[in-house]
Amino acid sequence: MTGLNKRRFIRINPDLRSKVPRLDAVDELNRLEKAASENLHTNSAKLKEVAHRLIASSFFFEKDPGSVRPTNSGYECTGKCAPIIS
């Protein structure tokens, strides 16, 4: 996989801090949900970035020339957006 492709894919693997239970271990479901929720809550910045990327990938955005400017949290720009229709 090229460097460009590696940046394109993000995998979220919550650290459950224990062995993953068998698929039929129904009694472990509550513990598993709680551990995943706690881990995802502590990594909320990464989840927010992933959510933004998913939303952005649903649109074609053509930025206005010269409109890109840095901010405290990244960059901002203006332009035109249209949904990708397949």
N, C-alpha and C positions, 0 to 999 in steps of 0.2 A: 504494500500500500504506500502510495507516495505521501509526502509531507502535507500536500494540500488535502488529500482525502482523509488523513488522520485528524486534521482540524475540523473536518466536516461532521464526524461522528462523535457522539458523546454517550457513554454508557454510565448509568447510575446503578451502582451496587451498594445498597445500604449495608454497613457493617453490623451484623446481628449479634456480635460478641459471643456467639456460641455456634455449635454445630447446626447446620441446616437440618430440620426434621424431615422425616420420610414424607412423601406426598400424601400418604393416608393417615398421618398423625393429626387427626382433627383436634385432639386435646391440646396441641401446641399452637393452634391458630391464634389465640388471643395474645400469647407471649410474642409470637412472631410479628403480629400487627403492631404491638406496642414498641418492640425493638426497632422495627422499620420506621415507624412514625417518629420516634425520638431521634434516630440517626438523620432522617431527612430534615427534621426541624433544625438540627445543628448545622446542616449544610444548605440552609435556605438561600444563600447567595448564589450557589451553583444552580440550584433548582430554578431560581428566578432567571438566570442567564439562559438556561435550557428552554424555559417557557417563552422567553423573548425570541430566541432563535426559531422555535417552532412557529410562532405567530408570524415572524418576519418571512419565513420560508414559504408562507402561503400567499405572498404578494410579490408582484414585480414592482420595484421602486426605482424610479429614475430621479436622481438627485439634481437639484439646480446647480449649475456651475458656480463654484466659489462659495457655496453655502456651508461647507463642512467647517465646524469649529469645535475645539476641545472644551469639555466641561469637567467638573469634579468626578463624575461617574462614567466618563467615556467621551463620546462625541455626539454632536447634534448636527442636523442638516435639514434643509427643506427640499421638497420635490413633489413629484406626482406618484401616486400609488394606484395599482389596479390588481384585483384578485387574479390568481392564476386559475384558469378554467381548463379542465381537461376532459 
